[in-house]
Amino acid sequence: KDYPSLLATIHQPPPLLYCKGNPLALHLPQLAIVGSRHATHQGINNSRLFAQHLAKCGFSITSGLALGVDIAAHQAVLNTDPSESHTGKTIAVMATGINTIYPRQHLKIAEKIIENNGVLVTEFAPHTPPKAGHFPRRNRIISGLSLGVIVVEAAIKSGSLITAKYALEQGREVYAIPSSIHN
């Protein structure tokens, strides 16, 4: 009964999830923000602005705790005013075990996600290290938990486009910010 209903509808949903933080956050309306690990300054800024605005509108922001766009989206939600009644949470879907933060430099942000009523979630057993094949599996969970996926400055062969492909297969909305929206 606690399994996220949207995730249960995908092809081959994970049989169980490991969570650290507030598992009830997995039941809130979510939008994923994913993108380049090497995004431009404008791409990072747009990720932050979209994440903050959507969080203030009550959406939780889901991403993969990766460098670049992902971490910018998580941080932006953490920087919204928690006293606002409609502020969403942030959800980090991991490609490792629940006790293995990757990349390691995001440990403090992972701790802050937990402190701010968000959640870390993974299908991998505790202490599972990062492996290349785990990231596409993580991406299907990111899109599976979300109503839609916003892709920011993704390269042609990237995990972000894998997430977008999963989202389309799962019947989710896909939005793109391919480059500057200010041109």
N, C-alpha and C positions, 0 to 999 in steps of 0.2 A: 504493500500500500504506500510505502514511502518512495518507491522508484519514480523518477520524473516521467510523467505521462507522455510528454512529447518525445522523449528519448526512447520510450518503449515502442514507438511506432516505426522506428527505422529498421532497415534490413540488418540483421545480426546485431541487435543491441547488446552491450556488454552484460554478461550474466550477473555481475555485481559491481558496485562502485565503492571505492574507498574515499572517505571524505575527512577533511580537517577543517573545522570552522562550523558554520551554520548550514546544515544540510537543507533546511527549509528554503534557503535562497535558490535552490535548484528548481523550485516550483513557481518562482516568480517569472513574469514575462521577460524574456531575454532577447537581446540582439547581440550578435557576435561582431567584433571588429578585429580583422586580421590584415596582415600586409607585410610589406618588405621589412627585412631585418636591417636594411641599409636605406631606409626612406630618406627623402629630402627633408630639409627643415620644414618646408610647407606641408609635406605629407604628415610629419609628426604633429605639427600644429593642428592640421585639420582633424587628425585622429583624436587629439585631445578635445577640441571644440565639439565634435560630434558626440564623443563619449560623455562629456559633461552635460551637454544639452539633453541627450537622451536619458541620462541618469536623473536629471531634474524633472523629466517628464514621467518618471516612474519605471523606466526600463532598467533591468540589470544588464551589465555589459560583460559578455563572456569572451575570453581570449585564451591564448596559449602560453602566457608568461615568458614569451620569447623576446629577444632583442627587438628594437625598433618600434614598429606600430603597436604590437601587442602590449608591451610594457607601458607605452605612452597612454594607451586606452585604460589600462588598469590604474595607473597613477592619476589620471584625470578624474576618475570616479572617486578615488580615495581623497582627492582634493576638493570635492564638492562639499557644500555645507550640510553636515548631517542633521542639522535642526530642521531642514526643509522636509516637510511631511512626505513628499512624493519621491525623495531621493532613492534611486536604485542602488543595488549592491554590485560588486564585481566578483566574477567567478573565473578562476584560473583552472583550466583543464590541462593536466600534466601528462607528459609522455614517459614518466618515470614512476617509481613507487612514491607513495604519499610522503615518505620521510626523506626523499632525495630531491632537493630543489635544483632545477637546472634551467638556465645557467646559475651557478652558485652565487653570482653577484646579485641575484634577485631575491636572496633570502630575506632581507629586511622588508621588501615589498610583499612577499608571501606572508610574512608575519603580520604586516599591517592589514592585509586582506582579511585575515582571520580576526584580528582585533576589531575591525569595522563591520562585523556581521556578514562578511562574504564567506566564500568557501573555496578550498582547494579540492579538486576531484580528479580521480584517475581510476582506470580499470586494472592497473598493474599492481602486483603484490608489493607490500612495503619493501623498501631498500632496493627495488629494481633499478639498475642504472640506465642512463639514456642509451638507446640503440636506434639506428637509422630507421628500422622498420616500425618502431613505436610511434613515430611522429604522424604518419598518415592515419594510423588507427586513432590517435588522439584527435585528429582533425574531424573525423566522422562524428565524434562525440560533441565537439564544439558546435558543429552545424546541427546535430541532432537535438541538442538542448535549446536551440534558438529558433525564434520565429523567422529570422532572416540573418543574412551575413553581409556585412559591409567590407569590401575588399579595397585596401588602400595601397596604391603603387606596387602591385605585385608583378614579379617577373613572369615570363611565359612559363618557365619550368620552376614552379615554386609550390611550397606547401599551402600557400594561400589559395592558389587556384585549385589545388586538390580539395581544400575545404569548400570552395565555391562549387566544384563538381558534385561533391557529396550533397551540398545544400540543394542543388537542382534535382538530384536523384531523390531526395527526401521530400520534395515538394515545398521547399522553403524559398523565400524571396532572396534574391541576390542583388546587391547594389554595388556600384563601383565608383571609386574616386581614382581614376587612372593617372592623373597628373594634377597640376594646379587648377583649382576651381575658380581662381581669381583672374585667369587670362580671358 
